[in-house]
Amino acid sequence: MDKTTQQQLMTGEVMHADSSTARVKVGRTKMHPIYRKRYSIHSSVLAHVPTGMQLEKGAVVTVERCRPISKRKRWAVVKPS
């Protein structure tokens, strides 16, 4: 996979799910530039849930970057993992 494809898909945990929107907490690890210690960073994104898909809190899902759906919603749930 090239770098652009890796940034398009992320895996995270559902923190809150509505009928059409889910708040997904995604995390990644970084390395400190001086001390070379690894640490984790978490952020939350709003993702669009397709019709017919039911999500519950704590479910692990894969989200994909998509066109802007609303003011803060730029991700869509691809599949529950």
Sequence and secondary structure as in RCSB ss.txt:
>XXXX:A:sequence
MDKTTQQQLMTGEVMHADSSTARVKVGRTKMHPIYRKRYSIHSSVLAHVPTGMQLEKGAVVTVERCRPISKRKRW
AVVKPS
>XXXX:A:secstr
  HHHHHHEEEEEEEEE SSEEEEEEEEEEE TTT  EEEEEEEEEEE  TT    TT EEEEEE S  SSSEEE
EEEEE 
